[in-house]
Amino acid sequence: MISSSYDCNYSAIGLSSCCEQVHLIEKYPTFDKRGSTFGLAKNGQLAISELSSECLDYMQRIGMKAGETLVFIWYEFRDALLRCVKERSNIIKIHCGEEFTSIIDNGDDGVCVVCHSGLELTGDFVVGADGVHSKVRDALQLPPPIQSENTLFRGSLTVSSENASSELKDCLGKGIVPLAVDERGKVYFTLFNFNEKYPNRLAWVLSTNVSLEYQEDERVSPIFTLINEYITDEKKAQLIKEVFNLSDPNHLEPYPKTSVIDMSDDTLDLYEGRWGGSGRITLIGDASHGMRPTDGYGGSMAMEDAVVLTRILRGGIRNSVPVEEMLERFEKERLPRVKKVYDNQESRYNRRMKDGVRPGPQSEEFMNWLLSGV
């Protein structure tokens, strides 16, 4: 049984190969078209291929290539996984618009999940794949995520000959465009286009460590103030404002400040080689190791989590290994690799957002190790 977000869709695909029934609990009532972009690195592609080569084939058809990475409109990536989930509807049952109120680990009698609606589900184990603000983490009484100094805005838009300037239309053929970085290292704006895969579609991300004075009931986004104050190139500033004006107004509101899971050595020492799961409950993806979005490795690491968990469950079920032992082995096997990537991203984030130094490329040794996957 799994709780919300794209990594739960992939986990469900893996679990469907070794479990009689998988219940996917999704807190949103519908799968809306939201978010900006998603980058799937080579290691994530290898993980997806292991559990569903058909799913990876489909992704390769709809994704834009950026080197060895596939870049998607966020919801198109989620829907590609959801498409595979729905093909296994005889095993995977989706419960939309549900949030749980409690998880009760009854040991040998399994785990019971109770939702706000009154829905009760009992299974052999629970996988919390519900993001950095995980309710499953709360149920395990683990420390809450740490709020960073960084704020993100994300959005997308459709460019047409009628509504866009020639400068904006020119961006459609340029792939990933780091359109503006202010000289003080305070604001980063990146534009993404998807070429022939999604004609006339653009997505964008603005990242800032400027402290924003923002009230939920304000109708004017602070995003224009950021550009006026920190982007001194007038042509770039005007182009960015044009992007904002053509985007859904909801995209001009900041996401919650980015948060990370505390994976310091002192904290991890409390979990005895794990990252916080216990008994018949484990965590994957951002719920277990939410890291800085410095180079965009978090999503592919979640795909790795799911494939390693599936491998261990397949072998353990064949050999009648207790569920608790399988989940403990999963976390202990994954932790060293995850910790190495986590520390790498933390270091690069601090250099860029705190010290104002733009990190150079990763070493060839690190990238070969990372992209070779699991």
C-alpha positions, -999 to +999 in steps of 0.1 A: +000+000+000+014+033-010+006+070-004+007+096-032+030+113-058+047+101-090+071+077-072+042+059-058+030+051-093+063+036-101+065+017-068+030+003-075+042-010-108+071-029-091+050-041-062+024-055-087+050-080-099+054-096-064+022-088-045-013-101-049-029-067-043-015-031-042-036-002-029-024+032-040-037+060-018-037+093-036-046+125-017-056+145-047-092+138-060-080+141-097-047+139-115-044+176-125-021+191-151+003+208-127+040+213-122+068+223-145+094+198-156+108+164-147+143+152-156+149+114-158+186+107-157+201+075-172+201+057-138+163+064-135+157+051-170+176+019-162+154+015-131+122+020-150+133-004-178+139-032-153+103-032-141+085-021-173+104-019-206+071-009-222+068+021-199+104+033-207+097+028-245+067+051-241+087+077-221+114+077-248+087+086-273+073+115-254+104+129-236+128+155-249+165+144-249+190+166-231+222+146-233+214+113-217+185+128-196+149+127-207+130+159-199+092+159-196+064+182-187+059+171-151+024+158-154+032+139-187+058+119-168+034+112-140+007+102-165+032+079-183+036+060-151-001+062-143-009+047-178+011+016-168-005+015-134-040+014-150-030-014-173-025-035-141-059-025-126-065-062-117-037-059-091-034-021-084-064-003-069-063+035-068-081+054-041-082+091-050-090+120-027-081+100+004-059+110+033-052+087+062-057+095+098-037+066+112-014+037+104-015+008+129+013-018+127-002-050+141+029-071+136+021-105+122-015-094+116-004-068+091-008-030+089-042-012+090-045+022+073-076+043+083-085+073+060-106+104+067-135+091+046-138+060+068-120+038+043-099+011+061-073-010+043-053-039+057-021-052+041+013-068+048+032-035+047+030+002+039+053+022+016+053+059+022+060+076-011+042+108-002+069+134-006+091+155+016+061+166+037+052+129+043+023+120+065+038+085+068+069+101+083+046+118+108+031+085+116+065+070+123+072+101+146+103+110+125+117+146+125+099+170+101+117+182+071+140+212+073+129+243+055+157+258+034+163+294+025+153+287-011+119+294-027+108+281-061+083+293-086+073+268-114+051+272-144+043+263-180+027+280-210+017+276-246+034+300-271+015+309-303+022+333-332-006+356-319+004+359-283+042+359-282+071+381-293+097+369-318+122+367-289+101+343-270+093+322-301+130+319-307+133+301-274+112+272-287+141+257-305+168+259-278+161+231-254+171+240-218+179+278-216+195+292-184+179+325-193+190+346-163+213+344-134+218+376-114+254+385-106+248+382-068+236+346-070+202+354-057+179+346-086+181+318-112+156+315-140+156+285-164+134+280-194+126+246-209+111+237-243+103+203-257+109+208-294+088+186-316+076+164-287+053+192-274+052+220-301+049+255-287+051+243-251+075+260-226+081+254-189+101+274-165+116+274-130+127+304-109+148+297-078+157+324-053+171+327-018+157+362-014+135+365+016+100+371+003+074+392+021+043+373+009+008+369+023-016+342+011-043+367+003-022+390-017-032+393-054+002+406-067+029+381-070+064+390-057+079+374-087+079+406-108+096+425-080+124+398-080+130+403-117+129+441-114+155+441-086+179+414-095+179+409-133+198+439-147+197+429-184+166+447-196+160+424-226+162+393-205+140+409-178+113+418-204+114+383-218+110+367-184+080+390-176+065+380-209+067+344-199+050+352-166+022+372-183+014+342-206+015+317-177-014+306-155-016+332-127-015+304-101+020+297-113+031+331-101+026+322-065+056+306-048+056+270-039+063+264-002+099+270+006+120+240-005+125+215+023+149+186+028+151+156+051+178+157+077+203+131+067+231+143+089+253+116+104+240+124+139+204+119+128+211+087+108+229+072+138+196+071+156+181+048+130+209+021+131+217+020+094+182+028+082+165+061+072+136+058+096+113+030+086+101+006+113+084-028+114+061-031+084+064+005+073+091+019+051+097+051+031+110+058-004+118+089-025+115+124-010+097+110+020+129+092+030+157+113+016+143+146+001+174+164-010+183+198-025+171+201-061+205+213-071+211+190-101+177+172-103+188+138-091+160+132-066+134+117-090+158+092-105+169+082-070+132+075-062+130+052-092+161+034-079+144+030-045+114+013-061+135-012-081+157-022-052+126-027-030+110-048-056+141-070-060+143-076-023+106-084-020+107-108-049+136-128-034+124-125+002+088-137-006+102-168-025+123-177+006+096-168+032+117-140+047+096-120+073+083-087+059+101-067+086+135-082+076+129-074+040+121-037+046+151-034+070+174-049+043+160-025+017+168+006+037+202-006+048+212-015+012+201+018-002+214+042+024+251+044+015+243+053-022+216+077-013+237+094+014+266+100-011+242+117-036+225+137-008+258+150+005+269+159-030+238+179-036+240+196-003+275+208-009+267+221-044+236+239-031+256+256-004+282+268-029+256+282-053+228+296-031+249+306+000+283+314-013+272+327-047+297+304-065+283+286-096+294+250-092+313+235-121+304+202-137+305+170-117+336+148-119+336+121-145+341+095-118+311+106-099+288+108-129+299+073-141+291+059-107+258+077-105+245+070-139+254+033-139+224+029-116+217-001-094 
